[in-house]
Amino acid sequence: MNSNTQGRLFRGRNSKNGRRPVLLYIIILFLALLFLLPVAYVFIKAKEIGWQASLDLLLRPRMFHLLWNTIKLSFFVTLVSGLDWNDDCTYR
């Protein structure tokens, strides 16, 4: 990869017409908003019942057990996803 190609990749420009991929930015923004929707819902509900009651619910022993299970699941899913199962695949 020459320096001209690297420059285009890091500037985020489309190699065909030199414009930024606006549609890609819109899709990323939409996905980010979808991700943040449940988080916003949790904060809204926490505010409704009060911050102290929310904190008491979050600090229950069961929550730490669930959090640990989530961390293990994320780790192993990431590990398995990174494995190359197809040995005859060629990357270009």
RABEL-V52850 format. One record per backbone hydrogen bond with DSSP energy under -1.0 kcal/mol. CO is the residue of the C=O (numbers start at 0). NH is the residue of the N-H. E is the energy in kcal/mol with one decimal. If there is no record, write none. Layout:
# RABEL-V52850
co/nh/e
CO/NH/E
CO/NH/E
This chain:
# RABEL-V52850
co/nh/e
1/5/-2.1
2/6/-2.2
3/7/-1.7
4/8/-2.0
5/9/-2.3
6/10/-1.7
7/12/-1.8
13/17/-2.0
18/13/-2.4
19/21/-1.9
20/24/-1.7
21/25/-2.2
22/26/-2.3
23/27/-2.4
24/28/-2.4
25/29/-2.5
26/30/-2.5
27/31/-2.3
28/32/-2.3
29/33/-2.1
30/34/-2.0
31/35/-2.1
32/36/-1.3
35/39/-2.7
36/40/-2.2
37/41/-2.1
38/42/-2.0
39/43/-2.4
40/44/-2.5
41/45/-2.4
42/46/-2.0
43/47/-1.7
44/48/-1.9
45/49/-1.1
49/53/-1.9
50/54/-2.4
51/55/-2.4
52/56/-2.0
53/57/-2.2
54/58/-1.7
59/63/-1.1
60/64/-1.7
61/65/-2.4
62/66/-2.6
63/67/-2.3
64/68/-2.1
65/69/-2.2
66/70/-2.3
67/71/-2.3
68/72/-2.6
69/73/-2.6
70/74/-2.3
71/75/-2.5
72/76/-2.5
73/77/-2.2
74/78/-2.4
75/79/-2.7
76/80/-2.3
77/81/-1.5
85/88/-1.1
